[in-house]
Amino acid sequence: MRNKDKLISIIMAVIISAVMGLLFAFIARKFASPQQLQAMPPAPIMFITSVVESIIVGVIVALVIPMGKMGHGLAARFNAAPPSVKFNLLNSIPFAVINAIIVSAICSFISIAQAHAHIPAGQAPPLFIMWIGQWLKLLPLSIIVSYVLAIIIAPIVVKAVGPGGPPNK
């Protein structure tokens, strides 16, 4: 049943990452100065590329990191059994936190690096400083959005795909 668990993780990663990609692009455009907006691609292109980047990173993360297994382990530690609300709340934590941290870090770095490349060399702050400040501002919102979405969509995806087997110990 591991294939169903992977499929559930991939579907959740696609949905959550797409929303996060839209959120990243919206926030970047909303709080950009007029000069920063001029350096950015047109809004439709920025939204599309942000969503595609987020989905690619999210799916890779879902394939590499066993977030479903971690969620089941956390829920089991607190004696939460599926399909209870307690199980859903606990099971969603690892997926939401890990996915939000990695996807937001990579996608924000790509965006900041592209913006950094358009700043004249003498005026550009160091890339790492420019990125870390933006990423840390975005991180709490990314985790919250990812967690809320995981809580909402996990039961729907599990019901559509069917539950996997018990977690391996």
N, C-alpha and C positions, 0 to 999 in steps of 0.2 A: 504493500500500500504506500510505499515511499513515493511513488510517482504521483499519487494524488496530493500528498503533502507538498511536493515540489510545485505542482500545478497551482495549488492554492496560494503558495508563496509568490509565484510568478504573477498570477492575476492580481493579487493584492499589491505587489510592487508596481505593476503597470498603472493601476488606478491611482494609488497614493503618489507615485512619482509624477504622473501627469498633472495632478492637482498642484503638487509642490512646484513643478516647472512653471505653471501659470502664475503661481504666487510669487516666485522669484522674479519673473519678468515684470509683473505688475508692481511689485515693491521697488525694483530698480528704476522703473520709469516714473513712478509716483514721486520718489524722493530725489530724482536727479535734477541738477541745475540745468539751465538752458544750454550751457556749454557741453555738459555731459550728454544731454539728449541729442545734440548734433553729432556726437561721436558714436552714438548707438545706431544700430540698424533700424529700419522702419518697424513700427510696433508689430504688425502681423508676422514679419520675419523673425523678430525677436521672440515672440510668443511661441511660434512653431519650433524654432531651434532650441529654446529653453525646455519645452516639453519633450522633444526628442532626446536631448542630452540627459534629462532627468530619468526618462524611461530606460534608456540604455544602461545608465549607471545603476538604477534600481533593480533591474533584472539581473545584472551581473552580481550585485550584492546578494540578491535572493538565491542565486545559483551557488554562490561560494560559501556563504555563511548560513549555518543551520538555525535560522531564527525561529522556525516552527518548533524544532526540538527544544530550543531554549525556552520558548513560551510554555510548552507543555511541562517542562521541568519546573519552571517557576510556579505554575498553577498547581502542580502536584505537591510542591513543597508546602503550599497553603491549603492543601486538601480541597481543591476546587476541581470539580468534575464537569466535563462538557455535558450538556450545552448550557450550563448555568451562567448567569450574569457575572458572578464572581470569576468563573473560569475565563470568560471573554475579556473581562477587565485586566486580569493578570496575564493571560496569554498574549495580549496585544502589546504589552510593555516592551519586550525585547525587539519585536519587529519594528515598532514605531521609533524607538530610541536609536537603534543601530541604523535603520534605514535613513532616518532624518539626519543623523550626524554625517554619515558617509555621503549621501546624495547632496546634502546642502554644502558640505565642504568642497566636493569635487566640482559641482556645478557653479558655485560662487567663485571658485578659483578660476575656472575657465572664463567666466564673464569678466572678472576683475583683470585677468591677464590680457584679455582682448581690449578692455578699456585702457589699461596701462600702456599698451602698445601705441595707442593714439595720442598719448600725452607727450609733449616735447620732452626730450631727455633731461634738460635742466630743470624742468618744473615737476617732474614725476617723483612722487615719494617712492620709497622702496616697495617693491611688489608685495613682499610678505606683510609689511605693515599695512599696506592698503587693503590686502585681502583679509587678514585676520580680524581687523576691526569690523569690516562689513559682515564677515561670516559670524562672528560672535553676536552681532546685533540680530542676525537672521535666525540663529540656532534655536532660541527658545520658541519662537513662533513655529519653526519647522517641526519641532518635537510635538508641540501641542496639536498642530494640524494633523500630523501623521498619526498621533495617538487617537484623536477623535475619529478620523477616517477609518483607522484599523478597527476600532470598536464597532463602528457602524457597518462596515463592509464585510468583516470577517464572517459573521453568521450567514450573510447572504451568499458569499462565495462558497463557504463550506456546504451550505444546503444545496447549491447548484452543482458543485463538483462531487460532493459526497465525502464523508470523513475518511481520513487515512487510518492507518493502524495505530496501535499504541506506541508511545515513544520508546525508542531503544534506550536501555540503561547501560 
